[in-house]
Amino acid sequence: IDLKEEASALLARLDKPEHLKVLHKRYIQYQSFETIACEMGYTYRNVHYLHGRALQAFGKVLEAHRRSKDAAEHEA
């Protein structure tokens, strides 16, 4: 549960709401790409594209989080 909460907090740092939405639906709610496409009004292909872009953006958020965590540990 702690990891899920941490993941949700990191997802909230994404700049684009559609990135947050697609990743939340996929990894927090465990929805299929078909369901996500239907709910968001996108084609299956567009959801895959959006998912890829969202993962790239999340990777940057995660890297920044790790860097700040490492810096805090080095200061302690």
KEVO-683433 format. One record per atom (N, C-alpha, C): y, z, x; residue in three letters. Coordinates in steps of 0.02 Angstrom, whole numbers, padded with zeros to 5 digits, always signed. Layout:
# residues N
YZXALA
...
***
This chain:
# residues 76
-00059+00000+00042ILE
+00000+00000+00000ILE
+00063+00000+00044ILE
+00061+00037+00099ASP
+00119+00039+00144ASP
+00135-00030+00172ASP
+00083-00068+00192LEU
+00094-00135+00218LEU
+00123-00181+00166LEU
+00099-00174+00104LYS
+00125-00216+00050LYS
+00199-00201+00037LYS
+00217-00137+00040GLU
+00287-00118+00032GLU
+00330-00144+00089GLU
+00303-00139+00150GLU
+00340-00164+00208GLU
+00349-00240+00202GLU
+00296-00275+00182ALA
+00301-00347+00173ALA
+00352-00365+00120ALA
+00353-00329+00065SER
+00402-00341+00012SER
+00473-00330+00038SER
+00483-00279+00078ALA
+00549-00265+00106ALA
+00571-00321+00153ALA
+00524-00347+00192LEU
+00541-00402+00237LEU
+00554-00466+00198LEU
+00516-00477+00145LEU
+00528-00536+00103LEU
+00598-00535+00073LEU
+00621-00476+00056ALA
+00688-00468+00026ALA
+00743-00490+00074ALA
+00728-00495+00138ARG
+00778-00515+00188ARG
+00787-00591+00192ARG
+00745-00629+00157LEU
+00750-00702+00158LEU
+00815-00723+00125LEU
+00847-00775+00152ASP
+00911-00799+00127ASP
+00905-00837+00061ASP
+00852-00875+00054LYS
+00845-00918-00005LYS
+00800-00886-00057LYS
+00825-00878-00117PRO
+00785-00846-00170PRO
+00719-00882-00185PRO
+00718-00949-00179GLU
+00656-00985-00193GLU
+00603-00972-00139GLU
+00625-00957-00078HIS
+00577-00938-00025HIS
+00545-00871-00042HIS
+00588-00824-00060LEU
+00564-00758-00081LEU
+00515-00764-00139LEU
+00534-00803-00188LYS
+00494-00810-00249LYS
+00424-00839-00234LYS
+00422-00893-00196VAL
+00357-00925-00183VAL
+00312-00880-00141VAL
+00340-00846-00091LEU
+00298-00803-00049LEU
+00276-00740-00087LEU
+00320-00714-00128HIS
+00302-00656-00169HIS
+00246-00673-00217HIS
+00252-00729-00250LYS
+00200-00750-00298LYS
+00134-00763-00262LYS
+00137-00792-00203ARG
+00075-00809-00167ARG
+00042-00747-00135ARG
+00081-00706-00100TYR
+00051-00654-00059TYR
+00055-00583-00088TYR
+00098-00572-00136ILE
+00102-00506-00168ILE
+00065-00508-00234ILE
+00076-00562-00272GLN
+00043-00569-00338GLN
-00022-00609-00335GLN
-00037-00638-00277TYR
-00100-00676-00266TYR
-00108-00734-00316TYR
-00054-00769-00330GLN
-00058-00826-00376GLN
-00078-00889-00338GLN
-00109-00935-00373SER
-00128-00999-00344SER
-00066-01044-00340SER
-00071-01095-00298PHE
-00015-01142-00293PHE
-00004-01178-00359PHE
-00057-01191-00395GLU
-00051-01224-00460GLU
-00010-01180-00509GLU
-00025-01116-00511THR
+00011-01070-00555THR
+00084-01065-00534THR
+00095-01059-00469ILE
+00164-01055-00443ILE
+00204-01117-00463ILE
+00174-01175-00453ALA
+00207-01238-00471ALA
+00226-01239-00544ALA
+00180-01219-00586CYS
+00192-01218-00658CYS
+00248-01170-00677CYS
+00245-01110-00650GLU
+00295-01059-00666GLU
+00365-01076-00639GLU
+00367-01108-00581MET
+00432-01124-00551MET
+00458-01192-00573MET
+00417-01231-00607GLY
+00439-01297-00629GLY
+00440-01349-00574GLY
+00397-01340-00523TYR
+00393-01386-00467TYR
+00326-01423-00470TYR
+00321-01477-00433THR
+00257-01509-00425THR
+00216-01470-00375THR
+00151-01481-00376TYR
+00105-01447-00329TYR
+00127-01463-00258TYR
+00143-01526-00245ARG
+00164-01547-00178ARG
+00228-01512-00156ARG
+00276-01507-00202ASN
+00339-01474-00185ASN
+00329-01400-00170ASN
+00282-01368-00205VAL
+00268-01297-00191VAL
+00239-01290-00121VAL
+00195-01336-00101HIS
+00168-01333-00033HIS
+00223-01342+00019HIS
+00268-01388+00006TYR
+00324-01399+00052TYR
+00368-01336+00055TYR
+00385-01309-00003LEU
+00426-01249-00007LEU
+00392-01191+00028LEU
+00327-01184+00018HIS
+00288-01131+00049HIS
+00292-01136+00125HIS
+00285-01196+00152GLY
+00290-01206+00224GLY
+00358-01186+00251GLY
+00411-01207+00217ARG
+00478-01189+00238ARG
+00490-01113+00233ARG
+00462-01084+00180ALA
+00470-01012+00170ALA
+00434-00973+00224ALA
+00375-00997+00245LEU
+00338-00964+00299LEU
+00377-00968+00365LEU
+00409-01024+00377GLN
+00450-01030+00438GLN
+00508-00981+00436GLN
+00541-00976+00379ALA
+00597-00929+00372ALA
+00572-00857+00379ALA
+00515-00842+00350PHE
+00487-00775+00354PHE
+00468-00758+00426PHE
+00444-00807+00463GLY
+00428-00797+00533GLY
+00488-00775+00573GLY
+00546-00803+00558LYS
+00608-00783+00592LYS
+00627-00711+00574LYS
+00620-00694+00510VAL
+00635-00626+00487VAL
+00588-00576+00521VAL
+00525-00594+00524LEU
+00475-00550+00555LEU
+00488-00541+00629LEU
+00507-00594+00663GLU
+00522-00590+00735GLU
+00583-00545+00747GLU
+00634-00553+00706ALA
+00694-00510+00713ALA
+00676-00437+00700ALA
+00633-00425+00652HIS
+00611-00357+00636HIS
+00573-00327+00696HIS
+00529-00366+00725ARG
+00491-00342+00783ARG
+00536-00327+00843ARG
+00585-00371+00854ARG
+00632-00360+00910ARG
+00671-00296+00900ARG
+00695-00284+00839SER
+00734-00223+00827SER
+00689-00161+00832SER
+00627-00167+00811LYS
+00580-00112+00816LYS
+00565-00096+00890LYS
+00554-00149+00929ASP
+00542-00139+01001ASP
+00602-00108+01036ASP
+00662-00130+01018ALA
+00723-00103+01048ALA
+00730-00028+01032ALA
+00714-00011+00970ALA
+00718+00059+00950ALA
+00668+00102+00988ALA
+00609+00075+01000GLU
+00558+00113+01037GLU
+00578+00122+01110GLU
+00610+00072+01139HIS
+00632+00077+01209HIS
+00688+00127+01218HIS
+00730+00135+01166GLU
+00785+00183+01170GLU
+00761+00255+01163GLU
+00704+00264+01129ALA
+00679+00332+01117ALA
+00647+00362+01178ALA
***
